[in-house]
């Protein structure tokens, strides 16, 4: 069988070299390249089409979430395994939504990393227990904290809950429609919601806007 080809994307040389050393020791895995950032990872995927990308999230320029999204668009056959120190909702949900198959923390053992790569090659997910628990909470209806939102995003969310469109929100908050559109996109991403309707329901359930105020 052909070896599993892996691209390592991490801006820390120690992590890069440590992962390369670990993977080079596996008979069924071949390191196809190493990237110092998201943009370089995307370029290498275009050329190498690896089976798996081992992806950090916090990298200069194009971050791991955006890189994951673009890699999955460019090379659907390439699976992304996130390897990061971050387990916050604001990182986990966007990464999974961007197309990452697995999500590990850097506290994972070498065996867990290797297992996740082999599993990814079989299109099987591996999730850190803390991450899996958060995803299960989300699926069962638990809501993400509004603490992820900025004060301006909260204002926009309240306006959405009152049924106002972007033009009206822009006028009410003295913003451009383009800025409002950006805030709406950020709100949906941070709260892991699909559309404005879900955002409005979320805001009403959280008491962020009164049910009887159509304003």
C-alpha positions in Angstrom: 0.0 0.0 0.0 1.1 3.6 -0.6 2.1 5.5 2.5 -0.2 8.1 3.9 1.2 11.5 2.8 1.1 14.2 5.5 1.7 18.0 5.3 2.7 19.6 8.6 1.5 23.2 9.0 2.8 24.9 12.1 4.8 28.2 12.6 6.8 26.8 15.5 10.0 25.1 14.3 10.2 22.9 17.4 6.7 21.5 16.8 7.4 21.1 13.1 10.6 19.1 13.7 9.0 17.1 16.5 6.1 16.1 14.3 8.4 15.3 11.4 10.6 13.1 13.6 7.5 11.3 14.9 6.0 10.7 11.5 9.3 9.7 9.8 9.5 6.9 12.3 6.2 5.4 11.0 6.5 3.0 8.1 3.1 3.8 6.7 3.4 7.6 6.8 5.4 9.9 4.6 5.9 13.7 5.3 5.0 15.5 2.1 6.1 18.9 3.3 6.1 21.5 6.0 4.5 24.9 6.0 5.1 27.9 8.3 1.7 29.4 7.8 -1.7 29.0 6.2 -0.9 30.5 2.9 2.2 28.2 2.5 0.1 25.2 3.5 -2.5 26.0 0.8 0.2 26.4 -1.9 1.8 23.1 -0.9 -1.5 21.3 -0.9 -2.1 22.5 -4.5 1.2 20.9 -5.5 1.4 17.8 -3.3 -2.3 16.9 -2.7 -1.4 15.2 0.6 -3.8 12.7 2.2 -3.7 14.6 5.5 -2.8 18.0 6.7 -1.8 18.4 10.4 -2.9 21.9 11.0 -2.1 24.4 13.7 -4.7 27.2 14.2 -2.7 30.3 15.3 -0.4 31.1 12.5 0.6 34.4 10.9 -1.2 35.7 7.8 -3.8 33.1 6.8 -4.8 31.3 10.0 -5.5 27.6 10.3 -9.3 28.0 10.1 -9.2 29.9 6.8 -6.5 27.6 5.5 -8.6 24.5 6.4 -11.6 26.0 4.5 -9.6 26.7 1.4 -7.7 23.4 1.4 -11.0 21.5 1.6 -12.3 23.5 -1.4 -9.1 23.0 -3.4 -8.5 19.3 -2.5 -11.6 17.6 -1.1 -9.6 14.4 -0.8 -7.3 16.0 1.7 -8.4 15.6 5.3 -7.4 18.1 7.9 -6.4 17.2 11.5 -6.3 20.2 13.8 -3.4 20.1 16.3 -3.6 23.1 18.6 -3.4 24.3 22.2 -6.8 26.0 21.9 -10.1 24.3 23.0 -12.3 27.4 23.2 -15.6 27.3 21.3 -14.5 30.3 19.2 -11.8 28.1 17.7 -13.4 24.6 17.8 -16.7 25.3 16.1 -15.3 27.4 13.2 -12.6 24.9 12.6 -15.0 22.0 12.3 -17.4 24.1 10.2 -14.5 24.9 7.9 -14.1 21.2 7.2 -11.6 19.9 9.7 -12.2 16.2 10.3 -10.4 15.8 13.6 -9.5 18.1 16.5 -6.6 17.3 18.8 -4.9 19.4 21.5 -1.1 19.6 21.7 -1.3 17.8 25.0 -2.1 14.7 22.9 0.3 11.8 23.1 2.4 10.8 20.0 0.4 7.7 19.6 -2.9 9.7 19.6 -1.5 12.0 16.9 -0.4 9.1 14.7 -3.7 7.3 15.3 -5.6 10.5 14.2 -3.6 10.7 11.0 -4.2 7.0 10.1 -7.9 7.5 11.0 -8.1 10.6 8.8 -6.8 8.6 5.9 -9.8 6.3 6.4 -12.0 9.4 6.7 -12.6 8.7 10.4 -12.7 11.5 13.0 -10.7 11.7 16.2 -11.7 14.4 18.7 -10.2 15.4 22.1 -12.7 14.4 24.8 -13.2 18.1 25.8 -13.9 19.0 22.2 -16.2 16.0 21.7 -18.2 17.0 24.7 -18.7 20.6 23.5 -19.8 19.3 20.1 -22.2 17.0 21.7 -23.6 19.8 23.8 -24.1 21.9 20.7 -25.9 19.1 18.9 -28.1 18.5 21.9 -29.1 22.2 21.8 -26.8 23.8 24.3 -26.0 27.4 23.3 -22.6 29.0 23.0 -22.0 31.9 25.4 -22.6 35.4 24.1 -19.2 36.3 25.7 -17.7 35.4 22.3 -19.3 38.5 20.8 -18.0 42.0 20.9 -20.3 44.8 22.3 -21.0 46.0 18.7 -21.9 42.5 17.6 -24.3 42.2 20.5 -25.9 45.4 19.3 -26.3 44.0 15.8 -27.6 40.8 17.2 -30.3 42.6 19.1 -31.3 44.4 16.0 -31.5 41.1 14.1 -33.8 39.8 16.8 -36.1 42.7 16.3 -36.5 41.7 12.6 -34.5 44.6 11.2 -32.6 44.3 7.9 -29.0 45.4 7.3 -30.0 48.8 5.9 -32.1 49.6 9.0 -29.5 48.3 11.3 -26.8 50.4 9.6 -29.0 53.5 10.0 -29.8 52.8 13.7 -26.2 52.1 14.7 -24.5 54.7 12.4 -22.6 52.0 10.4 -22.2 51.2 6.7 -24.2 48.3 5.4 -21.0 46.6 4.5 -19.8 46.8 8.1 -23.2 45.5 9.3 -22.9 42.5 6.9 -19.4 41.8 8.3 -20.8 41.9 11.9 -23.6 39.5 10.9 -21.2 37.1 9.3 -19.0 37.2 12.5 -22.0 36.6 14.7 -23.1 33.5 12.8 -19.6 32.1 12.8 -18.9 32.7 16.5 -22.3 31.3 17.6 -22.1 28.4 15.0 -25.4 29.4 13.5 -26.6 29.0 10.0 -28.7 32.1 9.3 -30.3 35.2 10.6 -33.4 33.3 11.7 -31.3 31.1 14.0 -29.5 34.2 15.3 -32.8 35.9 16.1 -34.1 32.9 17.9 -30.9 32.6 19.8 -31.0 36.3 20.9 -34.7 36.0 22.0 -34.0 32.8 24.0 -31.0 34.5 25.7 -33.2 37.5 26.6 -31.0 39.8 24.5 -34.1 41.4 22.9 -37.7 41.8 24.2 -40.3 39.5 22.6 -42.9 42.3 22.4 -40.7 45.1 20.9 -41.0 45.3 17.1 -39.6 48.8 17.3 
